[in-house]
Amino acid sequence: MKFDFDAVIERRGTDSSKWNRNPDPAFLPMPVADMDFASAPAVIAALHARADHGVFGYADPPPWAVEAVQEKLLRDYGWAVEPKWLVWLPGLVVGLNLACRMLEQAADAVVTTTPIYPPFLQAPDFTGHPRVDVPLLQEVTRYAMPWDDLDRALADPSAKLFLHCNPHNPAGRVMRRGELEKLAEMCLKHDVVICSDEIHCDLVLEPDLQHIPMATLSPEVAARTITLMSPSKAYNLAGLMWSFAVIPDDTLRRRFLRTSRGIVTELNVFGYAGGEAAYRYGGDWHCELLQVLRRNRDLVRETVADLAGLWMPEIEATYLAWIDCRGRKFPCEPSLHFEKCGLGLSHGSAFGARGFVRLNYGCPLPTLQEGLRRFREIVEPLPLVSG
């Protein structure tokens, strides 16, 4: 391999929110969804070049960054996006909150499925709108959409917005075209706007699967969809605070922009430089990253499968393993027990699922091996839940 993804980079004592969460030098954090890999050399070179310019004033979206996004979406999805459709954001979470703030009446409800990325659950609460949670169906090897329950939730006259996540965080599922079409049909039938988090679109791990943007299904669906994207997850650029929404419909986009006034200002100049370099010149690095993530995912899967009482869905995308720990008798909430034992994992309750944990395997092999060793060592002594 051309790039060294197994070099361990010291992140303690830097500005890493993940690695600074516990002062114990023996503590191993594997929760927050950023990777412990250096970004693509092309990205690092672009940031050096931007720094060498020496002037870091307020920035408008440069034409070359707009073109890089257009080229990426056309190349990967056959999606011809007009520049005016792009709304620049400092992060995907901002987009989720703006979509909720767009709702006009206090009683307008937000529908989503659970488990789900915590800001999906927080954004309606922050903006004062009712939230309707529809639990996904936990099957033998994956989660499935609860179509009947979801249709009932969307049919309620108060339902105005559906927060969608594909590829799914934390379940790691890539939705197939037929599923997306069925979901879109429901939202159109019930006149519900779709806000689609597609930030993990470049982290599909199965070669026979492809991400399909919701808005590419039809012009009618595009007119009801706010698509949120960023290179931040796939190229490890989260700290550059550079994301974008694609909103083809003029009326919907004007509502979104009006809501953003006084909240969203100019973006980070380094975000434009890093994002353009990732999309245009980071391809070789990205291909190798996917190989490493497949290897890491398989190691996690083997470990979980070897521990009775645990369950993990098939992870088709992302670098996040979602693990059901309810088959073992933990002395407290599993994430808290792991933390007390020196391993930091995301709390399942924050995703709407007590008894689960989320493990980030986007890290060098030595880090992952140590994390899995600790994971096994913590779980093995715990008794199985009877019955």
TORZAPA-555845 format. One record per residue (C-alpha): residue number from 0; x, y, z. Coordinates in Angstrom, 2 decimals. Layout:
N
> num,X,Y,Z
> NUM,X,Y,Z
...
***
This chain:
387
> num,X,Y,Z
> 0,0.00,0.00,0.00
> 1,1.15,3.49,-0.85
> 2,-0.03,5.16,2.38
> 3,0.76,4.12,5.94
> 4,-2.57,3.83,7.73
> 5,-1.11,1.83,10.60
> 6,1.27,4.51,11.85
> 7,0.10,5.56,15.31
> 8,-0.09,9.36,15.56
> 9,-0.04,10.75,19.10
> 10,-3.20,12.79,19.65
> 11,-3.11,13.14,23.42
> 12,-2.28,16.66,24.50
> 13,-3.37,18.13,21.16
> 14,-6.74,19.72,20.41
> 15,-8.51,16.35,19.98
> 16,-11.85,16.31,21.78
> 17,-11.81,12.52,21.52
> 18,-8.39,11.98,23.06
> 19,-8.73,14.72,25.68
> 20,-11.99,13.42,27.14
> 21,-10.18,11.46,29.87
> 22,-6.90,12.64,31.46
> 23,-5.76,9.09,32.29
> 24,-2.93,8.30,29.82
> 25,-3.94,4.63,29.93
> 26,-7.50,5.39,28.81
> 27,-8.28,4.37,25.19
> 28,-11.02,6.46,23.51
> 29,-12.92,4.91,20.58
> 30,-16.20,6.90,20.51
> 31,-16.28,10.16,18.53
> 32,-16.63,9.76,14.75
> 33,-13.30,11.11,13.61
> 34,-10.45,8.87,12.46
> 35,-6.96,8.55,13.88
> 36,-5.38,8.62,10.41
> 37,-3.53,11.53,8.85
> 38,-5.60,12.98,6.05
> 39,-4.71,12.56,2.39
> 40,-1.32,14.08,1.42
> 41,-3.11,16.17,-1.22
> 42,-5.25,17.73,1.50
> 43,-2.26,18.46,3.73
> 44,-0.39,20.03,0.79
> 45,-3.39,22.22,-0.05
> 46,-3.59,23.44,3.55
> 47,0.12,24.24,3.57
> 48,-0.29,26.20,0.34
> 49,-3.23,28.13,1.77
> 50,-1.27,28.88,4.96
> 51,1.68,30.12,2.91
> 52,-0.57,32.79,1.39
> 53,-0.60,34.34,4.84
> 54,-3.89,36.24,4.67
> 55,-6.92,34.66,6.31
> 56,-9.76,37.11,5.88
> 57,-13.45,36.45,5.41
> 58,-14.03,34.19,2.41
> 59,-16.66,33.79,-0.27
> 60,-17.10,30.32,-1.79
> 61,-14.30,30.18,-4.39
> 62,-15.32,28.99,-7.87
> 63,-12.88,26.09,-7.77
> 64,-14.48,24.71,-4.60
> 65,-17.93,24.93,-6.16
> 66,-16.63,23.16,-9.27
> 67,-14.99,20.43,-7.18
> 68,-18.33,19.63,-5.51
> 69,-20.14,19.67,-8.85
> 70,-17.55,17.36,-10.41
> 71,-17.69,14.97,-7.46
> 72,-21.48,14.64,-7.46
> 73,-21.61,14.20,-11.24
> 74,-18.75,11.67,-11.28
> 75,-19.99,9.54,-8.41
> 76,-23.77,9.75,-8.75
> 77,-24.53,11.23,-12.17
> 78,-26.04,14.16,-10.28
> 79,-25.78,17.45,-12.20
> 80,-25.94,20.10,-9.48
> 81,-26.29,23.81,-10.21
> 82,-24.07,26.19,-8.20
> 83,-27.10,28.03,-6.80
> 84,-28.33,24.78,-5.21
> 85,-25.33,24.72,-2.85
> 86,-25.65,26.20,0.62
> 87,-22.38,26.25,2.58
> 88,-22.42,25.22,6.23
> 89,-19.85,24.90,9.03
> 90,-21.12,21.38,9.79
> 91,-23.83,18.88,9.09
> 92,-25.33,19.30,12.57
> 93,-25.97,22.95,11.75
> 94,-27.95,21.77,8.72
> 95,-30.12,19.46,10.83
> 96,-30.93,22.27,13.23
> 97,-31.68,24.74,10.44
> 98,-34.05,22.24,8.82
> 99,-35.95,21.99,12.11
> 100,-35.94,25.78,12.59
> 101,-37.52,26.16,9.14
> 102,-40.77,24.71,10.44
> 103,-43.33,27.48,10.70
> 104,-45.68,26.37,13.49
> 105,-44.70,25.32,17.01
> 106,-46.83,22.17,16.63
> 107,-45.06,21.08,13.43
> 108,-43.51,17.69,14.19
> 109,-40.22,16.09,13.17
> 110,-40.18,12.36,12.42
> 111,-37.09,10.17,12.53
> 112,-36.13,6.53,13.08
> 113,-34.13,5.16,16.01
> 114,-31.43,4.33,16.85
> 115,-29.97,7.41,15.21
> 116,-27.09,9.89,15.40
> 117,-27.79,11.96,18.58
> 118,-28.20,15.39,16.88
> 119,-31.25,13.94,15.08
> 120,-32.86,13.58,18.48
> 121,-31.56,16.87,19.84
> 122,-32.36,19.23,16.95
> 123,-36.18,19.10,17.30
> 124,-35.84,19.63,21.06
> 125,-33.48,22.58,20.60
> 126,-35.94,24.22,18.21
> 127,-39.07,23.52,20.24
> 128,-40.76,21.08,17.86
> 129,-42.39,17.77,18.78
> 130,-40.33,14.72,17.82
> 131,-41.76,11.38,16.74
> 132,-39.36,8.44,17.03
> 133,-40.09,5.33,14.96
> 134,-37.92,2.36,16.04
> 135,-36.16,0.43,13.31
> 136,-36.76,-3.32,13.18
> 137,-33.83,-5.36,14.49
> 138,-33.52,-8.44,12.29
> 139,-31.01,-11.32,12.31
> 140,-28.16,-9.49,10.56
> 141,-29.40,-5.94,10.03
> 142,-31.95,-3.26,10.79
> 143,-35.00,-2.89,8.56
> 144,-37.35,0.02,7.96
> 145,-40.62,-0.17,9.96
> 146,-42.75,0.74,6.96
> 147,-46.20,0.54,8.52
> 148,-45.23,2.44,11.66
> 149,-43.36,5.04,9.63
> 150,-46.30,5.56,7.28
> 151,-48.59,6.16,10.26
> 152,-46.16,8.68,11.74
> 153,-45.77,10.58,8.47
> 154,-49.54,10.53,7.86
> 155,-50.18,12.57,11.00
> 156,-51.14,16.11,9.88
> 157,-48.58,17.59,12.29
> 158,-45.66,15.76,10.60
> 159,-43.78,18.26,8.42
> 160,-40.15,17.05,8.34
> 161,-38.45,13.65,8.14
> 162,-34.83,13.44,9.27
> 163,-33.20,10.69,7.22
> 164,-29.73,9.13,7.51
> 165,-28.13,7.10,4.70
> 166,-25.62,5.50,4.97
> 167,-26.95,4.98,8.43
> 168,-25.24,6.07,11.61
> 169,-25.00,3.98,13.76
> 170,-26.43,0.90,12.01
> 171,-24.02,1.03,9.04
> 172,-26.71,0.21,6.47
> 173,-26.72,1.38,2.85
> 174,-30.30,1.76,1.64
> 175,-31.18,0.15,-1.67
> 176,-32.98,2.02,-4.44
> 177,-36.30,0.28,-3.78
> 178,-36.19,1.29,-0.11
> 179,-35.39,4.88,-0.95
> 180,-38.20,5.01,-3.50
> 181,-40.70,3.65,-0.97
> 182,-39.58,6.17,1.65
> 183,-39.72,9.03,-0.84
> 184,-43.18,7.98,-1.96
> 185,-44.43,8.14,1.64
> 186,-42.98,11.59,2.19
> 187,-44.44,12.90,-1.06
> 188,-47.85,11.39,-0.29
> 189,-47.96,13.06,3.11
> 190,-46.35,16.36,2.00
> 191,-43.33,15.93,4.30
> 192,-39.95,17.56,3.61
> 193,-36.92,15.23,3.73
> 194,-33.64,16.32,5.31
> 195,-31.18,13.64,4.25
> 196,-27.88,13.23,6.12
> 197,-25.55,11.62,3.56
> 198,-22.23,12.50,5.18
> 199,-21.02,8.87,5.12
> 200,-21.69,8.50,1.38
> 201,-17.98,8.03,0.61
> 202,-17.58,5.25,3.18
> 203,-19.50,2.41,1.50
> 204,-17.41,-0.67,2.26
> 205,-19.12,-3.32,0.11
> 206,-17.90,-3.21,-3.51
> 207,-21.30,-4.34,-4.84
> 208,-23.19,-1.52,-3.09
> 209,-23.45,2.11,-4.15
> 210,-24.75,5.15,-2.34
> 211,-27.77,6.73,-4.02
> 212,-28.57,10.33,-3.05
> 213,-32.23,10.65,-2.16
> 214,-32.63,13.74,-4.33
> 215,-31.56,11.88,-7.49
> 216,-34.65,9.64,-7.48
> 217,-36.85,12.10,-9.35
> 218,-37.43,15.85,-9.81
> 219,-40.43,15.59,-7.47
> 220,-38.31,14.08,-4.70
> 221,-35.51,16.60,-5.29
> 222,-38.02,19.43,-4.80
> 223,-38.79,18.13,-1.29
> 224,-35.24,17.23,-0.21
> 225,-32.42,18.96,1.64
> 226,-29.27,16.86,1.19
> 227,-26.43,17.32,3.69
> 228,-22.92,16.27,2.65
> 229,-19.26,16.87,3.51
> 230,-15.84,15.29,2.92
> 231,-15.26,15.52,6.68
> 232,-15.89,11.85,7.56
> 233,-14.26,10.13,4.59
> 234,-11.16,12.36,4.53
> 235,-10.91,13.13,8.27
> 236,-11.54,16.86,7.91
> 237,-14.12,17.38,10.68
> 238,-12.06,20.12,12.35
> 239,-12.06,22.21,9.17
> 240,-15.82,22.84,9.65
> 241,-16.79,22.63,5.98
> 242,-20.03,21.09,4.78
> 243,-22.79,21.90,2.35
> 244,-26.46,21.39,1.67
> 245,-27.82,20.68,-1.80
> 246,-31.31,22.20,-2.14
> 247,-32.60,22.22,-5.75
> 248,-35.98,23.80,-5.03
> 249,-35.88,27.61,-5.01
> 250,-38.64,28.04,-2.43
> 251,-37.24,25.44,-0.04
> 252,-33.74,26.89,-0.41
> 253,-34.95,30.42,0.29
> 254,-36.64,29.19,3.48
> 255,-33.44,27.44,4.54
> 256,-31.32,30.53,3.80
> 257,-33.74,32.83,5.58
> 258,-33.57,30.60,8.65
> 259,-29.77,30.67,8.57
> 260,-29.50,34.48,8.74
> 261,-27.53,35.59,11.76
> 262,-26.61,31.99,12.57
> 263,-24.41,30.84,9.67
> 264,-21.66,33.23,8.60
> 265,-18.56,32.86,6.41
> 266,-16.85,29.46,6.43
> 267,-13.29,28.53,7.31
> 268,-10.88,29.38,4.46
> 269,-8.99,26.15,5.13
> 270,-12.21,24.18,4.72
> 271,-12.56,25.33,1.12
> 272,-8.94,24.42,0.35
> 273,-9.06,21.05,2.10
> 274,-12.46,20.07,0.74
> 275,-11.50,20.85,-2.86
> 276,-8.24,18.89,-2.55
> 277,-10.05,15.89,-1.03
> 278,-12.61,15.68,-3.81
> 279,-10.21,16.33,-6.67
> 280,-6.92,14.76,-5.61
> 281,-7.59,12.38,-2.72
> 282,-8.81,9.40,-4.75
> 283,-5.82,7.06,-4.30
> 284,-5.70,7.70,-0.56
> 285,-9.43,7.15,-0.28
> 286,-9.29,3.81,-2.10
> 287,-6.68,2.53,0.33
> 288,-8.65,3.88,3.28
> 289,-11.61,1.71,2.29
> 290,-9.36,-1.37,2.22
> 291,-8.12,-0.60,5.73
> 292,-11.64,0.00,7.03
> 293,-12.84,-3.31,5.58
> 294,-10.02,-5.10,7.37
> 295,-10.75,-3.28,10.63
> 296,-14.48,-3.93,10.38
> 297,-13.87,-7.64,9.90
> 298,-11.66,-7.75,13.01
> 299,-14.40,-6.11,15.06
> 300,-17.01,-8.46,13.62
> 301,-14.90,-11.51,14.48
> 302,-14.40,-10.30,18.04
> 303,-18.09,-9.59,18.61
> 304,-19.14,-12.90,17.03
> 305,-16.81,-14.74,19.40
> 306,-18.49,-13.26,22.49
> 307,-21.81,-14.91,23.32
> 308,-24.64,-12.56,24.16
> 309,-23.53,-9.75,21.85
> 310,-24.95,-8.77,18.47
> 311,-23.75,-6.44,15.73
> 312,-25.50,-5.73,12.41
> 313,-23.62,-6.21,9.17
> 314,-21.74,-2.95,8.67
> 315,-21.99,-1.98,5.00
> 316,-20.66,1.56,5.41
> 317,-18.99,3.94,7.90
> 318,-16.20,3.11,10.36
> 319,-18.61,2.66,13.28
> 320,-19.60,-0.64,14.88
> 321,-22.98,-0.72,16.62
> 322,-22.99,-3.41,19.30
> 323,-25.95,-4.76,21.27
> 324,-24.69,-5.68,24.76
> 325,-28.03,-6.59,26.31
> 326,-27.23,-10.30,26.30
> 327,-24.63,-9.83,29.04
> 328,-25.24,-8.72,32.62
> 329,-23.41,-5.43,32.92
> 330,-23.28,-3.86,36.40
> 331,-24.45,-0.55,34.90
> 332,-25.08,0.94,31.48
> 333,-22.53,-0.84,29.21
> 334,-20.80,2.32,28.01
> 335,-20.24,3.43,31.61
> 336,-18.81,0.05,32.53
> 337,-16.44,0.08,29.55
> 338,-15.36,3.59,30.50
> 339,-14.64,2.59,34.10
> 340,-12.48,-0.22,32.69
> 341,-10.43,2.12,30.47
> 342,-12.21,1.90,27.11
> 343,-14.25,4.83,25.81
> 344,-17.23,3.96,23.61
> 345,-20.27,5.99,22.58
> 346,-23.33,5.66,24.81
> 347,-26.19,3.81,23.16
> 348,-28.77,5.80,25.12
> 349,-27.68,8.97,23.28
> 350,-28.79,7.24,20.05
> 351,-32.11,6.21,21.56
> 352,-31.01,2.64,22.40
> 353,-30.03,1.73,25.95
> 354,-27.80,-1.31,26.27
> 355,-25.87,-0.59,23.07
> 356,-22.43,0.90,22.45
> 357,-20.79,2.35,19.34
> 358,-17.13,1.62,18.63
> 359,-15.06,3.67,16.18
> 360,-12.66,1.40,14.26
> 361,-11.23,4.17,12.06
> 362,-7.79,3.81,13.61
> 363,-4.37,2.17,13.03
> 364,-4.17,-1.58,13.52
> 365,-2.20,-1.41,16.82
> 366,-4.85,0.87,18.32
> 367,-7.68,-1.36,17.15
> 368,-6.00,-4.52,18.40
> 369,-5.53,-3.00,21.84
> 370,-9.13,-1.76,21.87
> 371,-10.49,-5.16,20.92
> 372,-8.26,-6.85,23.50
> 373,-9.72,-4.61,26.19
> 374,-13.23,-5.09,24.85
> 375,-12.92,-8.86,25.08
> 376,-11.29,-8.70,28.49
> 377,-14.12,-6.55,29.84
> 378,-16.98,-8.61,28.38
> 379,-15.78,-12.20,28.93
> 380,-16.19,-12.25,32.76
> 381,-19.74,-10.92,32.59
> 382,-22.51,-13.54,32.93
> 383,-24.97,-14.14,30.13
> 384,-28.54,-12.96,30.53
> 385,-30.62,-16.08,31.09
> 386,-33.56,-16.92,28.88
***
